[in-house]
Amino acid sequence: MNRIYQLSILSVLVMFLTNGIVFAEESKAKDETVNMKTMPTNNAAQMEHLRKMQAHILAMHELSTKILAEKDPKKQEELKNQQLELMKAHMVEKMAHHHEMMKAK
């Protein structure tokens, strides 16, 4: 009887695990399709989007490097404010794109 109990528990665990794996794969597939909808559809638009992202990332890194290298607290604070403004501008751009995509639905 103990052996049957152990096998039944094992079978229930296997069922839960396989359902979780299937659900995770379905969820991942769904996420990929959603991401594909928001990405630009042609290569030129994709490359333009990637270049804009790259330029933003490089600008952020450049400011970070300058902030870390700067010894004067006032200049360091100015650089931090520049970086903050760059982040704000990027956020505004992302939100505008998001609203544009939501209207297109």
DSSP file (Angstrom, degrees, kcal/mol; ACC not computed):
  #  RESIDUE AA STRUCTURE BP1 BP2  ACC     N-H-->O    O-->H-N    N-H-->O    O-->H-N    TCO  KAPPA ALPHA  PHI   PSI    X-CA   Y-CA   Z-CA
    1    1 A M     >        0   0    0      0, 0.0     4,-2.1     0, 0.0     5,-0.1   0.000 360.0 360.0 360.0 -39.9    0.0    0.0    0.0
    2    2 A N  H  >  +     0   0    0      1,-0.2     4,-2.2     2,-0.2     5,-0.2   0.878 360.0  53.2 -61.6 -38.9    2.8    2.4    0.8
    3    3 A R  H  > S+     0   0    0      2,-0.2     4,-2.3     1,-0.2    -1,-0.2   0.890 108.1  49.5 -65.5 -40.7    4.4    1.7   -2.6
    4    4 A I  H  > S+     0   0    0      2,-0.2     4,-2.4     1,-0.2    -1,-0.2   0.895 110.2  51.7 -64.9 -40.8    1.1    2.6   -4.4
    5    5 A Y  H  X S+     0   0    0     -4,-2.1     4,-2.1     2,-0.2    -2,-0.2   0.912 110.6  47.9 -61.8 -44.0    0.9    5.8   -2.3
    6    6 A Q  H  X S+     0   0    0     -4,-2.2     4,-2.4     1,-0.2    -2,-0.2   0.904 112.3  49.0 -64.8 -42.1    4.4    6.8   -3.3
    7    7 A L  H  X S+     0   0    0     -4,-2.3     4,-2.5     2,-0.2    -2,-0.2   0.883 110.2  50.7 -66.4 -38.2    3.8    6.0   -7.0
    8    8 A S  H  X S+     0   0    0     -4,-2.4     4,-2.0     2,-0.2    -1,-0.2   0.904 111.6  47.6 -67.6 -39.0    0.5    8.1   -7.0
    9    9 A I  H  X S+     0   0    0     -4,-2.1     4,-2.4     2,-0.2    -2,-0.2   0.917 112.2  50.6 -65.2 -42.6    2.3   11.1   -5.4
   10   10 A L  H  X S+     0   0    0     -4,-2.4     4,-2.3     1,-0.2    -2,-0.2   0.908 110.0  49.3 -61.3 -42.6    5.1   10.7   -8.0
   11   11 A S  H  X S+     0   0    0     -4,-2.5     4,-2.1     2,-0.2    -1,-0.2   0.883 110.5  50.4 -66.8 -37.3    2.7   10.6  -10.9
   12   12 A V  H  X S+     0   0    0     -4,-2.0     4,-2.3     2,-0.2    -1,-0.2   0.914 110.9  49.6 -65.8 -41.8    0.9   13.7   -9.5
   13   13 A L  H  X S+     0   0    0     -4,-2.4     4,-2.5     1,-0.2    -2,-0.2   0.907 109.8  50.7 -62.4 -42.2    4.2   15.6   -9.2
   14   14 A V  H  X S+     0   0    0     -4,-2.3     4,-2.7     2,-0.2     5,-0.2   0.904 109.5  51.4 -62.3 -41.5    5.2   14.6  -12.8
   15   15 A M  H  X S+     0   0    0     -4,-2.1     4,-2.3     1,-0.2    -2,-0.2   0.931 111.5  46.9 -62.1 -45.4    1.8   15.9  -14.1
   16   16 A F  H  X S+     0   0    0     -4,-2.3     4,-2.2     1,-0.2    -2,-0.2   0.914 113.2  48.9 -63.4 -42.1    2.3   19.2  -12.3
   17   17 A L  H  X S+     0   0    0     -4,-2.5     4,-2.2     2,-0.2    -2,-0.2   0.919 112.1  47.1 -64.9 -44.1    5.8   19.6  -13.6
   18   18 A T  H  X S+     0   0    0     -4,-2.7     4,-2.4     1,-0.2    -1,-0.2   0.885 111.7  51.2 -67.4 -36.4    5.0   18.8  -17.2
   19   19 A N  H  X S+     0   0    0     -4,-2.3     4,-2.7    -5,-0.2    -1,-0.2   0.900 110.0  50.4 -65.1 -39.1    2.0   21.2  -17.1
   20   20 A G  H  X S+     0   0    0     -4,-2.2     4,-2.4     2,-0.2    -2,-0.2   0.897 110.9  48.5 -64.2 -40.8    4.3   23.9  -15.7
   21   21 A I  H  X S+     0   0    0     -4,-2.2     4,-2.2     2,-0.2    -2,-0.2   0.927 113.2  46.9 -65.5 -45.5    6.8   23.3  -18.5
   22   22 A V  H  X S+     0   0    0     -4,-2.4     4,-2.5     1,-0.2    -2,-0.2   0.921 113.2  49.4 -62.5 -44.1    4.1   23.4  -21.2
   23   23 A F  H  X S+     0   0    0     -4,-2.7     4,-2.6     1,-0.2    -1,-0.2   0.905 110.4  50.7 -62.0 -41.6    2.6   26.5  -19.7
   24   24 A A  H  X S+     0   0    0     -4,-2.4     4,-2.4     2,-0.2    -1,-0.2   0.897 111.0  48.4 -64.0 -40.4    6.1   28.2  -19.6
   25   25 A E  H  X S+     0   0    0     -4,-2.2     4,-2.4     2,-0.2    -2,-0.2   0.904 112.7  47.6 -66.9 -41.2    6.7   27.3  -23.2
   26   26 A E  H  X S+     0   0    0     -4,-2.5     4,-2.3     2,-0.2    -2,-0.2   0.907 112.7  49.4 -64.7 -41.1    3.3   28.7  -24.3
   27   27 A S  H  X S+     0   0    0     -4,-2.6     4,-2.4     2,-0.2    -2,-0.2   0.906 111.1  49.3 -64.1 -42.4    3.9   31.8  -22.2
   28   28 A K  H  X S+     0   0    0     -4,-2.4     4,-2.2     2,-0.2    -2,-0.2   0.911 110.7  50.0 -63.7 -43.2    7.3   32.3  -23.8
   29   29 A A  H  X S+     0   0    0     -4,-2.4     4,-1.9     1,-0.2    -2,-0.2   0.901 110.8  50.0 -62.1 -41.1    5.9   31.8  -27.3
   30   30 A K  H  X S+     0   0    0     -4,-2.3     4,-2.1     1,-0.2    -2,-0.2   0.917 109.6  50.7 -63.6 -43.7    3.2   34.4  -26.5
   31   31 A D  H  X S+     0   0    0     -4,-2.4     4,-2.4     1,-0.2    -2,-0.2   0.887 108.6  52.5 -61.4 -39.6    5.8   36.9  -25.3
   32   32 A E  H  X S+     0   0    0     -4,-2.2     4,-2.0     1,-0.2    -1,-0.2   0.896 108.9  49.0 -65.2 -39.7    7.8   36.4  -28.4
   33   33 A T  H  X S+     0   0    0     -4,-1.9     4,-1.4     2,-0.2    -1,-0.2   0.887 110.9  50.5 -68.2 -36.7    4.8   37.1  -30.7
   34   34 A V  H  X S+     0   0    0     -4,-2.1     4,-1.3     1,-0.2     3,-0.3   0.929 111.0  49.0 -64.6 -44.0    4.0   40.3  -28.7
   35   35 A N  H  X S+     0   0    0     -4,-2.4     4,-1.2     1,-0.2    -2,-0.2   0.865 107.6  54.8 -63.5 -36.1    7.6   41.5  -29.0
   36   36 A M  H  < S+     0   0    0     -4,-2.0    -1,-0.2     1,-0.2    -2,-0.2   0.834 104.5  55.1 -67.0 -31.2    7.5   40.8  -32.7
   37   37 A K  H  < S+     0   0    0     -4,-1.4    -1,-0.2    -3,-0.3    -2,-0.2   0.853 109.7  45.8 -69.4 -33.6    4.4   43.0  -33.1
   38   38 A T  H  < S+     0   0    0     -4,-1.3    -1,-0.2    -3,-0.1    -2,-0.2   0.666  96.0  89.4 -86.0 -15.6    6.1   46.0  -31.4
   39   39 A M  S  < S-     0   0    0     -4,-1.2     7,-0.1    -5,-0.1     6,-0.0  -0.519  93.1 -95.0 -78.4 148.4    9.4   45.7  -33.4
   40   40 A P        -     0   0    0      0, 0.0    -1,-0.1     0, 0.0    -2,-0.1  -0.304  32.4-138.3 -58.7 148.3    9.7   47.6  -36.7
   41   41 A T  S    S+     0   0    0     -4,-0.1     2,-0.2    -3,-0.1    -2,-0.0   0.804  75.3  57.1 -88.3 -29.3    8.8   45.3  -39.5
   42   42 A N  S  > S-     0   0    0      1,-0.1     4,-2.3     0, 0.0     5,-0.2  -0.676  82.8-117.7-105.2 162.3   11.4   46.2  -42.2
   43   43 A N  H  > S+     0   0    0     -2,-0.2     4,-2.8     1,-0.2     5,-0.2   0.857 111.8  54.5 -64.2 -37.0   15.2   46.0  -41.9
   44   44 A A  H  > S+     0   0    0      2,-0.2     4,-2.3     1,-0.2    -1,-0.2   0.927 111.7  44.4 -64.3 -43.9   15.7   49.7  -42.5
   45   45 A A  H  > S+     0   0    0      2,-0.2     4,-2.5     1,-0.2    -2,-0.2   0.889 113.5  51.4 -67.2 -38.5   13.4   50.6  -39.6
   46   46 A Q  H  X S+     0   0    0     -4,-2.3     4,-2.8     2,-0.2    -2,-0.2   0.931 111.3  47.1 -62.6 -45.3   14.9   48.0  -37.4
   47   47 A M  H  X S+     0   0    0     -4,-2.8     4,-2.5     2,-0.2    -2,-0.2   0.894 111.9  50.3 -65.3 -39.4   18.4   49.2  -38.1
   48   48 A E  H  X S+     0   0    0     -4,-2.3     4,-2.2    -5,-0.2    -1,-0.2   0.927 112.1  48.1 -62.9 -44.1   17.3   52.8  -37.5
   49   49 A H  H  X S+     0   0    0     -4,-2.5     4,-2.3     1,-0.2    -2,-0.2   0.925 112.9  47.8 -61.3 -45.5   15.7   51.8  -34.2
   50   50 A L  H  X S+     0   0    0     -4,-2.8     4,-2.7     1,-0.2    -1,-0.2   0.880 110.4  51.8 -64.9 -38.6   18.8   49.8  -33.1
   51   51 A R  H  X S+     0   0    0     -4,-2.5     4,-2.6     2,-0.2    -1,-0.2   0.894 109.4  50.0 -65.6 -39.2   21.1   52.7  -34.0
   52   52 A K  H  X S+     0   0    0     -4,-2.2     4,-2.2     2,-0.2    -2,-0.2   0.917 112.3  47.7 -64.3 -42.1   19.0   55.1  -31.9
   53   53 A M  H  X S+     0   0    0     -4,-2.3     4,-2.7     2,-0.2    -2,-0.2   0.923 112.3  49.9 -62.2 -43.8   19.2   52.7  -29.0
   54   54 A Q  H  X S+     0   0    0     -4,-2.7     4,-2.8     1,-0.2     5,-0.2   0.914 109.8  50.1 -62.1 -43.7   22.9   52.3  -29.5
   55   55 A A  H  X S+     0   0    0     -4,-2.6     4,-2.3     1,-0.2    -1,-0.2   0.906 111.9  48.4 -62.5 -41.3   23.4   56.1  -29.6
   56   56 A H  H  X S+     0   0    0     -4,-2.2     4,-2.4     2,-0.2    -2,-0.2   0.931 112.5  47.6 -64.3 -45.3   21.4   56.5  -26.4
   57   57 A I  H  X S+     0   0    0     -4,-2.7     4,-2.6     1,-0.2    -2,-0.2   0.918 112.5  49.3 -63.1 -43.4   23.3   53.7  -24.6
   58   58 A L  H  X S+     0   0    0     -4,-2.8     4,-2.7     1,-0.2    -1,-0.2   0.903 110.8  50.2 -64.0 -40.0   26.7   55.2  -25.7
   59   59 A A  H  X S+     0   0    0     -4,-2.3     4,-2.3    -5,-0.2    -1,-0.2   0.913 111.3  49.0 -63.6 -41.9   25.7   58.6  -24.5
   60   60 A M  H  X S+     0   0    0     -4,-2.4     4,-2.3     2,-0.2    -2,-0.2   0.919 113.0  46.8 -62.7 -43.8   24.6   57.2  -21.1
   61   61 A H  H  X S+     0   0    0     -4,-2.6     4,-2.6     2,-0.2    -2,-0.2   0.896 110.3  52.9 -66.3 -39.6   27.9   55.3  -20.8
   62   62 A E  H  X S+     0   0    0     -4,-2.7     4,-2.2     1,-0.2    -1,-0.2   0.925 111.5  45.8 -62.4 -43.9   29.9   58.4  -21.8
   63   63 A L  H  X S+     0   0    0     -4,-2.3     4,-2.7     2,-0.2    -1,-0.2   0.895 111.1  53.1 -66.0 -38.9   28.2   60.5  -19.1
   64   64 A S  H  X S+     0   0    0     -4,-2.3     4,-2.4     2,-0.2    -2,-0.2   0.919 109.5  48.8 -60.8 -43.2   28.7   57.7  -16.5
   65   65 A T  H  X S+     0   0    0     -4,-2.6     4,-1.9     1,-0.2    -1,-0.2   0.915 112.3  48.1 -62.8 -43.3   32.4   57.6  -17.3
   66   66 A K  H  X S+     0   0    0     -4,-2.2     4,-2.0     2,-0.2    -2,-0.2   0.902 110.5  51.9 -64.6 -40.5   32.7   61.4  -17.0
   67   67 A I  H  < S+     0   0    0     -4,-2.7    -2,-0.2     1,-0.2    -1,-0.2   0.928 112.0  45.8 -61.5 -45.3   30.7   61.4  -13.7
   68   68 A L  H  < S+     0   0    0     -4,-2.4    -1,-0.2     1,-0.2    -2,-0.2   0.837 115.5  46.7 -68.0 -31.8   33.0   58.7  -12.2
   69   69 A A  H  < S+     0   0    0     -4,-1.9    -1,-0.2    -5,-0.2    -2,-0.2   0.762  90.7  97.3 -81.7 -24.9   36.2   60.5  -13.4
   70   70 A E     <  -     0   0    0     -4,-2.0    -4,-0.0    -5,-0.2     0, 0.0  -0.455  47.8-175.4 -71.4 132.1   35.1   64.0  -12.3
   71   71 A K        +     0   0    0     -2,-0.2    -1,-0.1     5,-0.0     3,-0.0   0.744  60.6  87.6 -96.3 -29.6   36.6   65.0   -8.9
   72   72 A D     >  -     0   0    0      1,-0.2     4,-2.6     2,-0.0     5,-0.2  -0.610  69.3-149.1 -75.6 119.5   34.8   68.3   -8.5
   73   73 A P  H  > S+     0   0    0      0, 0.0     4,-2.3     0, 0.0    -1,-0.2   0.842  95.3  53.0 -59.2 -34.9   31.4   67.7   -6.8
   74   74 A K  H  > S+     0   0    0      2,-0.2     4,-2.0     1,-0.2     5,-0.1   0.936 112.7  42.7 -67.0 -45.4   29.8   70.6   -8.6
   75   75 A K  H  > S+     0   0    0      2,-0.2     4,-2.4     1,-0.2    -1,-0.2   0.876 112.9  54.4 -66.7 -36.8   30.8   69.5  -12.0
   76   76 A Q  H  X S+     0   0    0     -4,-2.6     4,-2.2     1,-0.2    -2,-0.2   0.911 108.4  48.7 -62.2 -42.1   29.9   65.9  -11.1
   77   77 A E  H  X S+     0   0    0     -4,-2.3     4,-2.3     2,-0.2    -2,-0.2   0.881 109.1  53.0 -65.7 -38.4   26.4   67.1  -10.1
   78   78 A E  H  X S+     0   0    0     -4,-2.0     4,-2.2     2,-0.2    -2,-0.2   0.916 109.7  48.6 -61.0 -43.4   26.1   69.0  -13.5
   79   79 A L  H  X S+     0   0    0     -4,-2.4     4,-2.5     1,-0.2    -2,-0.2   0.893 109.7  51.8 -65.0 -39.3   27.0   65.8  -15.3
   80   80 A K  H  X S+     0   0    0     -4,-2.2     4,-2.4     1,-0.2    -1,-0.2   0.898 109.0  50.7 -63.1 -39.5   24.5   63.8  -13.3
   81   81 A N  H  X S+     0   0    0     -4,-2.3     4,-2.3     2,-0.2    -2,-0.2   0.889 109.1  51.2 -65.3 -38.6   21.8   66.4  -14.2
   82   82 A Q  H  X S+     0   0    0     -4,-2.2     4,-2.2     2,-0.2    -2,-0.2   0.926 111.3  48.1 -60.9 -44.8   22.8   66.1  -17.9
   83   83 A Q  H  X S+     0   0    0     -4,-2.5     4,-2.3     1,-0.2    -2,-0.2   0.899 110.1  51.9 -63.7 -40.4   22.4   62.3  -17.6
   84   84 A L  H  X S+     0   0    0     -4,-2.4     4,-2.5     2,-0.2    -1,-0.2   0.903 109.1  49.8 -62.9 -41.6   19.1   62.7  -15.9
   85   85 A E  H  X S+     0   0    0     -4,-2.3     4,-2.6     2,-0.2    -1,-0.2   0.890 109.8  51.5 -64.3 -39.1   17.8   65.0  -18.7
   86   86 A L  H  X S+     0   0    0     -4,-2.2     4,-2.1     2,-0.2    -2,-0.2   0.906 110.5  48.8 -63.1 -40.9   18.9   62.5  -21.2
   87   87 A M  H  X S+     0   0    0     -4,-2.3     4,-2.3     2,-0.2    -2,-0.2   0.903 110.9  50.3 -65.0 -41.4   17.0   59.8  -19.4
   88   88 A K  H  X S+     0   0    0     -4,-2.5     4,-2.6     2,-0.2    -2,-0.2   0.928 110.2  49.5 -62.5 -45.2   13.9   62.0  -19.2
   89   89 A A  H  X S+     0   0    0     -4,-2.6     4,-2.1     1,-0.2    -1,-0.2   0.900 111.3  49.7 -61.1 -40.7   14.1   62.7  -22.9
   90   90 A H  H  X S+     0   0    0     -4,-2.1     4,-2.5     2,-0.2    -1,-0.2   0.901 110.3  50.3 -64.9 -40.6   14.4   59.0  -23.7
   91   91 A M  H  X S+     0   0    0     -4,-2.3     4,-2.7     2,-0.2     5,-0.2   0.912 109.3  50.7 -64.8 -42.8   11.5   58.2  -21.4
   92   92 A V  H  X S+     0   0    0     -4,-2.6     4,-2.3     1,-0.2    -1,-0.2   0.913 111.2  49.2 -60.5 -42.5    9.3   60.8  -23.1
   93   93 A E  H  X S+     0   0    0     -4,-2.1     4,-2.2     2,-0.2    -2,-0.2   0.915 112.0  48.0 -63.6 -43.5   10.2   59.3  -26.5
   94   94 A K  H  X S+     0   0    0     -4,-2.5     4,-2.5     1,-0.2    -2,-0.2   0.912 112.2  49.0 -63.9 -42.5    9.4   55.7  -25.3
   95   95 A M  H  X S+     0   0    0     -4,-2.7     4,-2.7     2,-0.2     5,-0.2   0.888 109.8  51.7 -66.4 -38.3    6.1   56.8  -23.9
   96   96 A A  H  X S+     0   0    0     -4,-2.3     4,-2.2    -5,-0.2    -1,-0.2   0.922 111.9  46.9 -62.5 -43.1    5.2   58.6  -27.1
   97   97 A H  H  X S+     0   0    0     -4,-2.2     4,-2.4     2,-0.2    -2,-0.2   0.903 111.3  52.1 -64.3 -40.6    6.0   55.5  -29.1
   98   98 A H  H  X S+     0   0    0     -4,-2.5     4,-2.2     2,-0.2    -2,-0.2   0.929 110.8  46.5 -61.5 -46.4    4.0   53.4  -26.6
   99   99 A H  H  X S+     0   0    0     -4,-2.7     4,-2.0     1,-0.2    -1,-0.2   0.876 111.2  53.0 -64.4 -36.8    0.9   55.7  -27.0
  100  100 A E  H  X S+     0   0    0     -4,-2.2     4,-1.4    -5,-0.2    -1,-0.2   0.907 110.3  47.3 -62.4 -42.6    1.3   55.6  -30.7
  101  101 A M  H  X S+     0   0    0     -4,-2.4     4,-0.7     1,-0.2    -2,-0.2   0.870 110.1  52.8 -68.3 -36.4    1.4   51.8  -30.7
  102  102 A M  H >< S+     0   0    0     -4,-2.2     3,-0.5     1,-0.2    -1,-0.2   0.863 108.2  50.5 -68.4 -35.3   -1.7   51.7  -28.4
  103  103 A K  H 3< S+     0   0    0     -4,-2.0    -1,-0.2     1,-0.2    -2,-0.2   0.820 104.0  60.1 -69.0 -30.5   -3.7   53.9  -30.8
  104  104 A A  H 3<        0   0    0     -4,-1.4    -1,-0.2     1,-0.3    -2,-0.2   0.711 360.0 360.0 -71.0 -20.2   -2.8   51.7  -33.7
  105  105 A K    <<        0   0    0     -4,-0.7    -1,-0.3    -3,-0.5    -2,-0.1   0.493 360.0 360.0 -68.6 360.0   -4.4   48.7  -32.1
